[in-house]
């Protein structure tokens, strides 16, 4: 529903929303890495339990990709413009590809360490955000604000889960394999993921497309 709202209310951002959502949907295919190590949610046709894959993860990844990318622009009414050729020629941009690929390249080595898979996911998202700032310092403020905004939205949904489905978190999340940190009954890892996702996805589109945010 937030994805649909952003899409309908922001015609100028619809192309960005579609492209980032389509790309992010592929991350839903990583669900077998997290089931049942991190959680074991009920799923349509019990696909998650039987195969590790499920339809819900594709929808979820599709939605948060578009939301995480444009939430800042939708609230600030900024739009995207190309950065100039002289700016693209700055020495720091020689790390452009490395910064974009860092979280994906590092996930494999971090995943094999003896910890829950949610931790390499969070770590790689943060690394991706830091790498983006090193290469594109102009994105620093936007990335931090995007992380905070997405964390806020994510918290609202988790609170809704607590109110509408009491006991669901205890039944679905593998709490014994996590740090034990809870905000209320929300696993700390969920909130860390929400912030980390907003941090990386808040700047990845501009970094990837050589663009920047600007007011009309």
N, C-alpha and C positions, 0 to 999 in steps of 0.2 A: 504493500500500500504506500509506504513512503517513496518507493521507486516510481510508482505511477504518478504520485503527486508531483514529484520533482520533474518528471517528464512532461506532464501536462502544463505545468506552470512556468516552465522555462524553455520555450521553443528554440531559443538561440543555443541552448546546451544539448539539444536532443541528439545531435550527432556524436558528441562526446560521451553522453550517457550510453548510447547503443554500443559504441566501439569498445569502451572500457568494460561494460557489462559482458559483452560477448567474449572478450579475452579472459576476464576473471572467472567466467563460468567453468573454464577448463580446470581451475583449481579444485572444483568439486570432485574431480576424479581422484583426488588424494585422500578421500574419506577412508579407504581401507587402512591407511597409516594410523588413523585415530580410533577406529572401532576394532576391538573394545578397549584399547589401551587407555584412551582418554575418556570416552563415553560410549554408551551403547543405546542410542535413541530408537524408539519405535519408528518404523518406516513403512511406506506403501508396499504391499506385497511381501513385507518382511525382507526386503532386499538387503538392507544393511546387515541383518543377522545371518543371512544365507550366503552373501557374496562380498560384503564389505562396502559395495557401491550402493547408492540410492539416488532416487530422483530428487529428493529434497535438498541434497547437498549441491546439486547443479543449480537449482532455483536460488538457494541461499547465496552461493558464490556470485551468481549473475546479479542479484539485487545489491549486495553490499559493494560490489565493484563500482557500479554506477553511482551509488549514494556516496561512497567514500571519496570519489573523484570530484563530484560537482557540488557537494553540500556547502563548501566554503563560498563558491561562486554564486550559488543560489541565494545565500543569505546576505552577501555583501554587494550583490548586483554587479559584480565585475565580469568581464569577458576575457577571452584569450586572444592575444595578438602574437605574431611571430617575433622572435628576438632578432636583432640586427646581425648582419654578416660580421661586422667588427667584434661584436660580443661573442659570437660563435667561435671566433678565432683566438679567444683568450687561452693562455697556456693551460689553465686548469681544466679546460674541456677535453684535454687528451685523455682524461679519466672517464669520459662520458659513458662509453659502453661498459667499462668495468663497474661503474657505480650502479648502472641499471641491472646488470647481471649478478651483482654480488649476493643478494639474498637467495637466488636460485642455485648458484654454484655452491654456496656454503651450507645449504640445507642438508645435502647428502652426508658430508663429513660430520656435521653436528647431530644428525639423526641417529647415527650408529653409537653415539655415546650412551652410557647407561642412565638415561633420564627419560621422562615422559615426552612423547613427541610434541606436545604443545609448547614445550620450552624452546626447542630449536626453531619452531615456527615463529614464536614471539621474538626471539633473538635475531633471526634473519630479517624480519620486518623492520626492527629498530636499526640494524646495520644498514639496510637499504635506505632508510630515512637519513641516517648520518652521512652515508656516502653521497646522497643527493645534495645535501647541504654543502659538503666539501666541494663538489663540482659546481653547484649552483647556489651560492650564498644568498641570493635574492629570494630563495624559496624558504628560508629558515622560519620566518614568522608565519607564513602560510601553512607550513607543515605542522608546526606546533598547534596552531589554531585548529587545523583540520583534525589532528589527533584528539584534541579536547572535545570538538564538536561530535565526532563519531563516538567517542567514549560516552558522552552524554546521551546520545540516541541509543546506544547499545545498553546503557544502564536502564533506560526507560523500558526497553523490551524485557530485560531480565527481571525487573520489578514486576512487570505485567505477568510474567511467567510465575513468579512467586504468588501473586494474588489470585490468578486464574487456575493454577494447577499446583496447589500445595503438596509438597512431598515429591514433586517431579524431579527436581535437581538431585535429591538424595537417591532416587531410583535409577537415574540415567547416567549421571556423571560418576566416574571412577574416583571418588574422593579419596580413597585410601592410597591411591597412587600419586596424589598431588601434594602440594606443600602443606595443606591443612588450613591455609589462610582463607577466611571467609569474611565478606562484607555483608552482614546479615547472614543469609544462607547462600549468597552468591559466591562461587569460587573466585578467589583473587585472580586466578589465571584467565578467566573469562574477561574481566575488566582490563587486564594487561593486554590481552589480545585485541580488545576493542580499540584501545589507545594506539597500540603498535600498528594495527591495520590502517587507522586513520593517518598516522604519521607517514607511512610509506605511500599509500594510495593517494594521499592528498597532494603529492607533488610528482608522482610518477608520470602522469599524462603530459604535463608541461615539460618535464625533463626529456621524455621520449620524443616529443614532437617539436622540440626547440621553440617553445612558446612561453608566454608569461601572462600573468594576470594584470588587467588594467581597467580603470574606470572608463565609462563612456565619456 
